[in-house]
Amino acid sequence: MIRLEGLRKVFRTRRGDVAALDDVDLIVDQGQYVAVRGPSGCGKSTLLSMVGGLALPTAGRALVADQPISEMTAAQRAQFRSENVGFVFQMFHLLPYLSVLDNILIAAQPGKRQEMRGRAEELLERFQLNDRVTHRPGQLSVGQRQRVAMARALLNQPQLLLADEPTGNLDPETAAGLLDLLSEFQQQGGTILLVTHDDRAAERAERVIRMDQGRILDGQLTL
C-alpha cells in the first residue's frame, strides 16, 4: 500500500538546510494499522505529508497503492487523494461558516456532491451526528467535531487513512470512541498510518515505527 524509497525532505532556513526526512525507507502493507512515534520535530508529520502527496520530497520516491505519488503533478495528486486517501487531523480543520453536512461534503469529488449526499447522511447517522446536520462547528463539542472530521475522511471510501495526532485534543472517553472508529476502518480492509504521542492510540496499532531526527529507528510489531 505504501512504499517509500530513500525519501528525503530538506527545508532551507536562515541557519542552513534542515533534513526533516533523511533517507527513509518504509513499506506498509494493505490493511495494516501502523503508528509512528517520536519526539516533536523528528519528521513524523512530514512523513504523512509525503505519503498523502501534500508535499514533494527533495529526493527519493513515494508510492501509494502502486502509484508514484511523488512524481505526480499537483492536479494529479489532488485527484489521487480524493479517490484514495482520507485525512484526520488534531485540529479538525473544519470550516466554521459551513454546516456539519457541508463540512463533510466538501471532501466530495468534483461533480459528485449531490451523489455523495446520501453517503454523508449515512455517516452522520453512524457517528450519532444526525441531529447536528445544520449545526456549525462552533456549536459542537470537541468530540463531535472530531467525528465530523472522521466522517469527512471516510466520505469517498478511501483505501488509506492518514491521521496526525487525532486524539491530541480529546478526553479519554472521546479518544477511545475515535480509536474504535479507526479500528473498524482497518477491520474492513483499510490501511492506517497514524502519528501519535498517545500511548492509547499506539496500543491499537499492530506495528509501531519510531523516528528521530528524520530517520526511522525501528518498526516493531506490537504484541
C-alpha positions in Angstrom: 0.0 0.0 0.0 2.8 2.4 0.9 6.4 2.2 -0.3 9.0 4.9 0.5 12.4 4.6 -1.1 15.3 6.8 0.1 12.9 9.6 0.9 14.5 12.8 1.8 12.9 16.2 2.6 15.1 19.3 3.2 13.8 22.7 4.3 16.0 25.7 3.8 16.2 28.1 6.7 18.3 31.1 7.5 20.5 28.9 9.6 21.0 26.4 6.8 19.4 23.3 5.5 17.3 21.1 7.8 16.6 17.5 6.8 13.1 16.7 8.1 13.3 13.3 6.4 16.7 11.7 5.9 16.9 8.6 3.6 13.6 7.0 4.8 12.7 3.5 3.5 9.3 2.1 4.6 6.8 -0.5 3.4 3.2 -0.6 4.8 1.1 -3.4 3.5 -2.6 -3.1 2.6 -4.7 -3.5 5.7 -2.0 -2.7 8.2 -2.5 -0.3 11.1 0.8 1.5 11.7 1.6 4.1 14.4 4.5 6.4 14.1 6.1 7.8 17.3 9.0 10.0 18.2 9.8 13.4 19.7 8.4 16.6 18.3 10.2 17.8 15.2 11.5 14.3 14.3 9.7 14.3 10.9 6.5 12.4 11.7 4.1 14.9 10.2 6.4 15.5 7.2 6.3 11.7 6.6 2.5 11.9 6.5 2.6 14.8 4.1 4.9 12.9 1.7 2.6 9.8 1.8 -0.5 12.0 1.2 1.1 14.0 -1.6 0.6 17.2 0.3 4.3 18.0 -0.3 7.0 16.6 -2.6 10.3 15.0 -1.4 13.6 16.6 -2.1 14.9 13.2 -3.2 13.6 9.6 -3.2 10.3 8.2 -4.2 6.9 7.6 -2.6 4.4 5.1 -4.0 0.9 4.7 -2.6 -1.4 2.0 -4.0 1.3 1.2 -6.5 1.1 4.8 -7.9 4.2 7.1 -7.8 2.5 10.0 -5.9 5.8 11.8 -5.6 6.1 12.1 -9.3 2.6 13.4 -10.0 1.6 16.9 -10.8 -0.3 18.9 -8.2 -3.6 18.2 -10.0 -2.9 14.5 -10.3 -2.1 14.3 -6.6 -5.3 16.1 -5.6 -7.3 13.7 -7.7 -5.5 10.7 -6.3 -6.1 11.9 -2.7 -9.8 12.4 -3.3 -10.1 8.9 -4.6 -7.8 7.0 -2.3 -6.8 8.9 0.9 -8.6 10.3 3.9 -7.0 12.7 6.4 -7.8 13.1 10.1 -6.0 16.0 12.0 -5.6 17.0 15.6 -7.2 20.4 14.9 -10.0 19.0 12.8 -9.7 21.7 10.0 -13.5 22.2 9.8 -14.7 25.4 8.1 -16.5 27.5 10.8 -19.0 29.0 8.4 -20.3 25.7 7.0 -22.8 23.3 8.5 -21.8 19.8 9.6 -23.2 18.3 6.5 -21.4 20.8 4.2 -18.1 20.3 6.1 -18.4 16.6 5.2 -19.5 17.1 1.6 -16.5 19.5 1.0 -14.5 16.3 0.5 -16.7 15.1 -2.3 -15.0 14.6 -5.7 -15.8 17.3 -8.3 -19.2 16.9 -9.7 -20.3 14.3 -7.2 -21.6 16.5 -4.3 -25.3 15.5 -4.8 -24.4 11.9 -5.4 -22.4 11.8 -2.2 -25.1 13.4 0.0 -26.7 10.1 0.9 -23.3 8.7 1.9 -22.7 11.7 4.1 -26.0 11.4 5.8 -25.3 7.7 6.4 -22.0 8.6 8.1 -23.7 11.2 10.2 -26.2 8.7 11.5 -23.5 6.1 12.0 -21.4 8.6 14.1 -24.5 9.7 16.0 -24.5 13.2 14.5 -27.7 13.1 12.6 -29.2 15.7 15.0 -26.4 18.1 14.2 -26.7 18.3 10.4 -27.3 22.0 10.3 -25.0 23.0 13.2 -21.8 24.9 12.7 -18.5 23.6 14.2 -18.6 26.2 16.9 -21.9 24.7 18.2 -20.3 21.2 18.6 -18.3 19.6 21.4 -14.7 18.7 20.7 -15.6 15.1 20.3 -18.4 15.9 17.9 -16.0 18.0 15.8 -13.6 15.1 15.6 -16.4 12.7 14.5 -17.3 15.2 11.8 -13.7 15.2 10.6 -13.7 11.4 10.6 -16.9 11.3 8.6 -15.3 13.7 6.1 -12.2 11.5 5.8 -14.4 8.4 5.1 -16.8 10.1 2.6 -15.0 8.8 -0.5 -14.4 5.3 1.0 -10.6 5.7 0.9 -8.2 2.8 0.9 -5.8 4.7 3.3 -6.3 6.9 6.3 -3.6 9.3 7.4 -4.1 10.5 11.0 -2.0 13.2 12.6 -2.4 13.2 16.4 -6.2 12.6 16.1 -6.6 12.1 19.9 -4.4 15.0 20.9 -7.4 17.3 21.9 -9.7 14.6 23.2 -10.6 13.4 26.6 -10.0 9.6 27.3 -13.6 8.5 26.6 -13.9 10.5 23.4 -10.5 9.3 22.3 -11.5 5.7 22.8 -14.5 6.2 20.6 -12.4 7.7 17.8 -9.9 4.8 18.1 -12.8 2.4 17.8 -13.7 4.0 14.5 -10.2 3.7 13.2 -10.0 0.0 14.2 -13.3 -0.6 12.5 -11.9 1.0 9.3 -8.9 -1.4 9.4 -11.2 -4.4 10.1 -13.0 -3.5 6.9 -9.7 -3.7 4.9 -8.4 -0.2 5.2 -4.8 0.9 5.9 -3.9 3.3 8.6 -0.8 5.4 9.1 -1.1 7.3 12.4 1.2 9.8 14.0 0.8 10.0 17.8 2.3 10.7 21.2 -0.7 8.9 22.8 0.0 5.5 24.3 -3.6 4.5 23.9 -3.5 5.2 20.2 -0.2 3.4 19.7 -1.5 0.3 21.6 -4.3 -0.1 19.0 -1.7 -0.4 16.1 -0.3 -3.7 15.1 3.0 -2.1 14.2 4.8 0.8 15.8 7.5 2.8 14.0 9.9 5.0 15.9 11.5 8.1 14.4 14.2 10.5 15.5 15.9 13.3 13.5 14.3 12.4 10.3 15.1 8.7 10.4 13.3 5.6 11.1 14.9 3.8 14.1 12.8 0.7 14.2 9.4 -0.7 13.3 8.3 -3.4 15.7 5.1 -5.4 15.7 3.1 -4.9 18.8 2.2 -7.9 21.0 
